[in-house]
């Protein structure tokens, strides 16, 4: 028996994610990492891993894993019909099956010892925009699991609420180009219930609602971009950048979602609505 997990089925999308690649934007390398960092870190803590150890990020359930040895796992984030927010044993040759979560989008699976695929530029994260990191998982992939380096935390259950299935309100801060928009547009920005569209992914949430008009014409030179930025293309429909955000962008950024709230946005499904609370001036 070896400390491995064999991927039997992946669901719509499963990737390996960790704390990402911080501090490399000047070289054109985005951070990437888990979309819901808080959920990923909780999963790791529940099995005694470093908080930023590599985990599996599962979109809308459907993942099936087979253990190559006796292992301990934990799932967090979107609840998928298995013991959740708690460490559970998975015996050799037994399978973990994740169903469709009733709310939330992304489930995190941590295994004691961490997923130890080969790192790229210091991280095991899959970046869907740049193509860096391990490939998107496919049936038949065998994932190596490391040896534990710390004791179990002795926690049976973390009392963390599930991601909401309805409307979400998050805090917003002024962006560097808020002055590109007239007061009626900034008022509409915080008054609108923005719908998350089906074009959303790990790069960003594409939002639909009142078109935000600009007070300026012309083009904007490309500027640095970060997770949480709300960029407004010519359509007037904002894009909220998530984990795989580009390092530069050429459309004005009207605001930023408060960093801790970006994790919550990473759990939104298409069709849910998002509101912004705060002043843009």
PADREN-640305 format. One record per residue (C-alpha): residue number from 1; residue in three letters; x, y, z. Coordinates in nm, 3 decimals. Layout:
REC   pos   code        px        py        pz
REC   NUM    Ala         X         Y         Z
...
REM end
This chain:
REC   pos   code        px        py        pz
REC     1    Unk     0.000     0.000     0.000
REC     2    Unk     0.118     0.350    -0.086
REC     3    Unk     0.002     0.690     0.034
REC     4    Unk    -0.186     0.790    -0.278
REC     5    Unk    -0.531     0.895    -0.391
REC     6    Unk    -0.657     0.767    -0.727
REC     7    Unk    -0.904     0.989    -0.911
REC     8    Unk    -1.200     0.777    -1.024
REC     9    Unk    -1.423     1.068    -1.135
REC    10    Unk    -1.371     1.445    -1.128
REC    11    Unk    -1.713     1.607    -1.153
REC    12    Unk    -1.731     1.929    -1.362
REC    13    Unk    -1.386     2.053    -1.251
REC    14    Unk    -1.131     1.946    -0.991
REC    15    Unk    -0.789     2.108    -0.950
REC    16    Unk    -0.502     2.103    -0.703
REC    17    Unk    -0.472     2.429    -0.508
REC    18    Unk    -0.258     2.565    -0.225
REC    19    Unk    -0.159     2.912    -0.102
REC    20    Unk    -0.058     3.014    -0.454
REC    21    Unk     0.240     3.205    -0.596
REC    22    Unk     0.252     3.543    -0.418
REC    23    Unk     0.496     3.818    -0.504
REC    24    Unk     0.561     3.726    -0.868
REC    25    Unk     0.332     3.970    -1.046
REC    26    Unk     0.629     4.170    -1.179
REC    27    Unk     0.726     3.862    -1.380
REC    28    Unk     0.373     3.827    -1.517
REC    29    Unk     0.283     3.539    -1.283
REC    30    Unk    -0.047     3.565    -1.095
REC    31    Unk    -0.096     3.429    -0.746
REC    32    Unk    -0.370     3.170    -0.819
REC    33    Unk    -0.441     2.936    -0.523
REC    34    Unk    -0.771     2.838    -0.365
REC    35    Unk    -1.075     3.052    -0.453
REC    36    Unk    -1.210     3.015    -0.100
REC    37    Unk    -0.888     3.043     0.100
REC    38    Unk    -1.062     3.028     0.437
REC    39    Unk    -1.229     2.695     0.352
REC    40    Unk    -0.905     2.547     0.215
REC    41    Unk    -0.708     2.648     0.525
REC    42    Unk    -0.977     2.508     0.754
REC    43    Unk    -0.965     2.173     0.573
REC    44    Unk    -0.588     2.160     0.625
REC    45    Unk    -0.608     2.253     0.991
REC    46    Unk    -0.863     1.978     1.054
REC    47    Unk    -0.613     1.711     0.942
REC    48    Unk    -0.302     1.866     1.098
REC    49    Unk    -0.148     2.009     0.780
REC    50    Unk     0.017     2.343     0.720
REC    51    Unk    -0.272     2.582     0.640
REC    52    Unk    -0.144     2.639     0.284
REC    53    Unk    -0.072     2.274     0.199
REC    54    Unk    -0.210     2.151    -0.133
REC    55    Unk    -0.574     2.041    -0.135
REC    56    Unk    -0.829     1.952    -0.401
REC    57    Unk    -1.075     2.221    -0.513
REC    58    Unk    -1.394     2.055    -0.641
REC    59    Unk    -1.653     2.250    -0.842
REC    60    Unk    -2.015     2.133    -0.796
REC    61    Unk    -1.926     1.795    -0.650
REC    62    Unk    -1.895     1.470    -0.844
REC    63    Unk    -1.542     1.384    -0.728
REC    64    Unk    -1.467     1.018    -0.650
REC    65    Unk    -1.134     0.924    -0.489
REC    66    Unk    -0.992     0.582    -0.398
REC    67    Unk    -0.738     0.554    -0.116
REC    68    Unk    -0.415     0.361    -0.173
REC    69    Unk    -0.355     0.336     0.204
REC    70    Unk    -0.531     0.426     0.528
REC    71    Unk    -0.569     0.805     0.514
REC    72    Unk    -0.747     1.086     0.699
REC    73    Unk    -0.941     1.346     0.498
REC    74    Unk    -1.159     1.649     0.562
REC    75    Unk    -1.401     1.840     0.338
REC    76    Unk    -1.497     2.206     0.381
REC    77    Unk    -1.668     2.477     0.177
REC    78    Unk    -1.973     2.352    -0.015
REC    79    Unk    -2.121     2.048     0.164
REC    80    Unk    -2.129     1.734    -0.054
REC    81    Unk    -2.324     1.455     0.124
REC    82    Unk    -2.025     1.330     0.328
REC    83    Unk    -1.907     1.405     0.682
REC    84    Unk    -1.821     1.774     0.657
REC    85    Unk    -1.598     2.018     0.846
REC    86    Unk    -1.455     1.719     1.034
REC    87    Unk    -1.161     1.476     0.995
REC    88    Unk    -1.272     1.132     0.875
REC    89    Unk    -1.073     0.813     0.804
REC    90    Unk    -1.066     0.666     0.454
REC    91    Unk    -0.940     0.308     0.460
REC    92    Unk    -0.723     0.157     0.189
REC    93    Unk    -0.919     0.066    -0.128
REC    94    Unk    -1.227     0.255    -0.003
REC    95    Unk    -1.380     0.546    -0.195
REC    96    Unk    -1.482     0.900    -0.108
REC    97    Unk    -1.778     1.017    -0.319
REC    98    Unk    -1.891     1.379    -0.327
REC    99    Unk    -2.251     1.449    -0.430
REC   100    Unk    -2.400     1.775    -0.555
REC   101    Unk    -2.388     2.044    -0.285
REC   102    Unk    -2.723     2.208    -0.200
REC   103    Unk    -2.553     2.548    -0.173
REC   104    Unk    -2.210     2.685    -0.252
REC   105    Unk    -1.992     2.604    -0.551
REC   106    Unk    -1.652     2.482    -0.434
REC   107    Unk    -1.564     2.201    -0.193
REC   108    Unk    -1.213     2.155    -0.053
REC   109    Unk    -1.069     1.811     0.020
REC   110    Unk    -0.760     1.799     0.241
REC   111    Unk    -0.572     1.476     0.314
REC   112    Unk    -0.341     1.439     0.611
REC   113    Unk     0.013     1.487     0.475
REC   114    Unk    -0.104     1.704     0.184
REC   115    Unk    -0.117     1.645    -0.192
REC   116    Unk     0.248     1.637    -0.299
REC   117    Unk     0.237     1.677    -0.677
REC   118    Unk     0.543     1.849    -0.825
REC   119    Unk     0.543     2.226    -0.751
REC   120    Unk     0.582     2.488    -1.025
REC   121    Unk     0.743     2.820    -0.923
REC   122    Unk     0.703     2.723    -0.560
REC   123    Unk     0.336     2.629    -0.572
REC   124    Unk     0.123     2.323    -0.650
REC   125    Unk    -0.171     2.538    -0.764
REC   126    Unk    -0.332     2.496    -1.104
REC   127    Unk    -0.368     2.839    -1.269
REC   128    Unk    -0.635     2.812    -1.539
REC   129    Unk    -0.545     3.148    -1.696
REC   130    Unk    -0.169     3.099    -1.736
REC   131    Unk    -0.161     2.719    -1.755
REC   132    Unk     0.097     2.699    -1.476
REC   133    Unk     0.091     2.416    -1.225
REC   134    Unk    -0.041     2.061    -1.249
REC   135    Unk    -0.303     1.989    -1.516
REC   136    Unk    -0.674     1.979    -1.437
REC   137    Unk    -0.743     1.639    -1.283
REC   138    Unk    -0.874     1.353    -1.498
REC   139    Unk    -0.998     1.001    -1.416
REC   140    Unk    -0.705     0.768    -1.358
REC   141    Unk    -0.473     1.031    -1.213
REC   142    Unk    -0.280     0.909    -0.909
REC   143    Unk    -0.202     1.179    -0.653
REC   144    Unk     0.090     1.130    -0.411
REC   145    Unk     0.018     1.204    -0.045
REC   146    Unk     0.291     1.323     0.192
REC   147    Unk     0.375     1.200     0.537
REC   148    Unk     0.220     1.385     0.834
REC   149    Unk     0.452     1.638     0.996
REC   150    Unk     0.235     1.761     1.284
REC   151    Unk    -0.009     1.606     1.532
REC   152    Unk    -0.383     1.601     1.472
REC   153    Unk    -0.553     1.906     1.624
REC   154    Unk    -0.799     1.705     1.833
REC   155    Unk    -1.106     1.877     1.683
REC   156    Unk    -1.406     1.658     1.597
REC   157    Unk    -1.610     1.924     1.418
REC   158    Unk    -1.562     2.286     1.308
REC   159    Unk    -1.894     2.474     1.351
REC   160    Unk    -1.871     2.669     1.026
REC   161    Unk    -2.191     2.764     0.836
REC   162    Unk    -2.244     2.643     0.481
REC   163    Unk    -2.214     2.896     0.197
REC   164    Unk    -2.545     3.082     0.145
REC   165    Unk    -2.770     2.986    -0.143
REC   166    Unk    -2.936     3.326    -0.179
REC   167    Unk    -2.819     3.683    -0.218
REC   168    Unk    -2.478     3.782    -0.082
REC   169    Unk    -2.374     4.131     0.031
REC   170    Unk    -2.003     4.219     0.050
REC   171    Unk    -1.799     4.524     0.143
REC   172    Unk    -1.651     4.736    -0.134
REC   173    Unk    -1.374     4.997    -0.128
REC   174    Unk    -1.305     5.273    -0.385
REC   175    Unk    -1.098     5.173    -0.685
REC   176    Unk    -0.826     5.381    -0.852
REC   177    Unk    -1.057     5.470    -1.143
REC   178    Unk    -1.382     5.539    -0.957
REC   179    Unk    -1.357     5.894    -1.096
REC   180    Unk    -1.415     5.753    -1.445
REC   181    Unk    -1.780     5.705    -1.350
REC   182    Unk    -2.045     5.974    -1.281
REC   183    Unk    -2.225     5.980    -0.948
REC   184    Unk    -2.535     5.817    -1.097
REC   185    Unk    -2.323     5.521    -1.207
REC   186    Unk    -2.157     5.477    -0.868
REC   187    Unk    -2.501     5.502    -0.706
REC   188    Unk    -2.634     5.234    -0.942
REC   189    Unk    -2.333     5.018    -0.863
REC   190    Unk    -2.423     4.989    -0.495
REC   191    Unk    -2.801     4.987    -0.554
REC   192    Unk    -2.804     4.700    -0.803
REC   193    Unk    -2.849     4.332    -0.724
REC   194    Unk    -2.589     4.193    -0.968
REC   195    Unk    -2.657     3.847    -1.109
REC   196    Unk    -2.366     3.603    -1.142
REC   197    Unk    -2.365     3.477    -1.502
REC   198    Unk    -2.275     3.136    -1.642
REC   199    Unk    -1.957     3.282    -1.796
REC   200    Unk    -1.798     3.302    -1.451
REC   201    Unk    -1.499     3.084    -1.355
REC   202    Unk    -1.187     3.085    -1.136
REC   203    Unk    -1.061     3.393    -1.320
REC   204    Unk    -1.359     3.604    -1.224
REC   205    Unk    -1.731     3.651    -1.174
REC   206    Unk    -1.905     3.811    -1.468
REC   207    Unk    -2.197     4.013    -1.336
REC   208    Unk    -2.518     4.127    -1.508
REC   209    Unk    -2.728     4.425    -1.406
REC   210    Unk    -2.754     4.799    -1.466
REC   211    Unk    -2.495     4.903    -1.726
REC   212    Unk    -2.243     5.141    -1.568
REC   213    Unk    -2.177     5.438    -1.795
REC   214    Unk    -1.843     5.618    -1.792
REC   215    Unk    -1.782     5.991    -1.759
REC   216    Unk    -1.467     5.960    -1.972
REC   217    Unk    -1.402     5.826    -2.319
REC   218    Unk    -1.088     5.679    -2.466
REC   219    Unk    -0.863     5.396    -2.363
REC   220    Unk    -0.682     5.331    -2.038
REC   221    Unk    -0.323     5.206    -2.034
REC   222    Unk    -0.288     4.861    -1.879
REC   223    Unk    -0.249     4.870    -1.503
REC   224    Unk    -0.171     4.619    -1.232
REC   225    Unk    -0.463     4.396    -1.134
REC   226    Unk    -0.531     4.195    -0.818
REC   227    Unk    -0.783     3.954    -0.676
REC   228    Unk    -1.095     4.142    -0.565
REC   229    Unk    -1.071     4.414    -0.832
REC   230    Unk    -1.400     4.515    -0.998
REC   231    Unk    -1.315     4.598    -1.358
REC   232    Unk    -1.575     4.755    -1.586
REC   233    Unk    -1.539     4.677    -1.959
REC   234    Unk    -1.718     4.884    -2.230
REC   235    Unk    -2.036     4.677    -2.180
REC   236    Unk    -2.076     4.839    -1.839
REC   237    Unk    -2.115     4.496    -1.675
REC   238    Unk    -1.852     4.451    -1.400
REC   239    Unk    -1.612     4.159    -1.364
REC   240    Unk    -1.499     4.065    -1.014
REC   241    Unk    -1.157     3.901    -1.032
REC   242    Unk    -1.098     3.585    -0.829
REC   243    Unk    -0.799     3.356    -0.769
REC   244    Unk    -0.673     3.325    -1.129
REC   245    Unk    -0.697     3.697    -1.201
REC   246    Unk    -0.461     3.843    -1.465
REC   247    Unk    -0.173     4.056    -1.341
REC   248    Unk    -0.270     4.351    -1.565
REC   249    Unk    -0.589     4.490    -1.714
REC   250    Unk    -0.689     4.772    -1.946
REC   251    Unk    -1.037     4.863    -1.822
REC   252    Unk    -1.109     5.098    -1.530
REC   253    Unk    -1.141     4.946    -1.181
REC   254    Unk    -1.437     5.105    -1.003
REC   255    Unk    -1.376     4.936    -0.670
REC   256    Unk    -1.231     4.647    -0.472
REC   257    Unk    -1.413     4.387    -0.268
REC   258    Unk    -1.272     4.364     0.085
REC   259    Unk    -1.017     4.083     0.080
REC   260    Unk    -1.189     3.851     0.328
REC   261    Unk    -1.518     3.883     0.137
REC   262    Unk    -1.362     3.766    -0.191
REC   263    Unk    -1.354     3.412    -0.045
REC   264    Unk    -1.732     3.425    -0.003
REC   265    Unk    -1.773     3.542    -0.362
REC   266    Unk    -1.580     3.233    -0.476
REC   267    Unk    -1.873     3.022    -0.354
REC   268    Unk    -2.138     3.197    -0.568
REC   269    Unk    -2.318     2.997    -0.836
REC   270    Unk    -2.455     3.132    -1.164
REC   271    Unk    -2.797     3.282    -1.096
REC   272    Unk    -2.718     3.403    -0.745
REC   273    Unk    -2.715     3.776    -0.681
REC   274    Unk    -2.443     3.992    -0.530
REC   275    Unk    -2.473     4.335    -0.369
REC   276    Unk    -2.196     4.579    -0.278
REC   277    Unk    -2.201     4.784     0.042
REC   278    Unk    -1.976     5.086     0.084
REC   279    Unk    -1.883     5.425    -0.061
REC   280    Unk    -1.681     5.471    -0.379
REC   281    Unk    -1.566     5.825    -0.305
REM end
